[in-house]
Amino acid sequence: MFDIGIWEIALILLIALLVVGPERLPGLARKLGLWINRARRVFSEVKGDVERELRIEELKHSLRQPDAVDDMKKLADRVKAINADLSLEVSDRKAAGKVSSLSEKGDQTDSSSAPQPPSSDSLMK
């Protein structure tokens, strides 16, 4: 933050000792520390309030944008259309006899095109 070395601090303490005196220096240092802590606390509270307000404004701004809502609706419609197409494809394959029932194939479809998981025997080797 500040580029203050040990010699600068020693010089400031020497000047404070000469100006204030040795009997009042500890009390002055204590008061200075209290004021610095209060200033830090107030600064952090103000910073937190500003950040909170910025987040609220960003949320309000994003809610006001109809484009984002429209994009989400379009995406949901596309997903529904793809789901309907897949359901139609599966029902067509079932009608053609290419897809067997779940109990016959062990929950797999069209064994020629679907990748087979490794068997437990091949994993043991």
QUIGINOR-V471762 format. One line per field, one symbol per residue. ss: DSSP state (H for helix, E for strand, C for the rest). Layout:
ss = ???
This chain:
ss = CCCCCHHHHHHHHHHHHHHHCHHHHHHHHHHHHHHHHHHHHHHHHHHHHHHHHHHHHHHHHHHHCHHHHHHHHHHHHHHHHHHHHHHHHHHHHHHHCCCCCHHHHCCCCCCCCCCCCCCHHHHHC
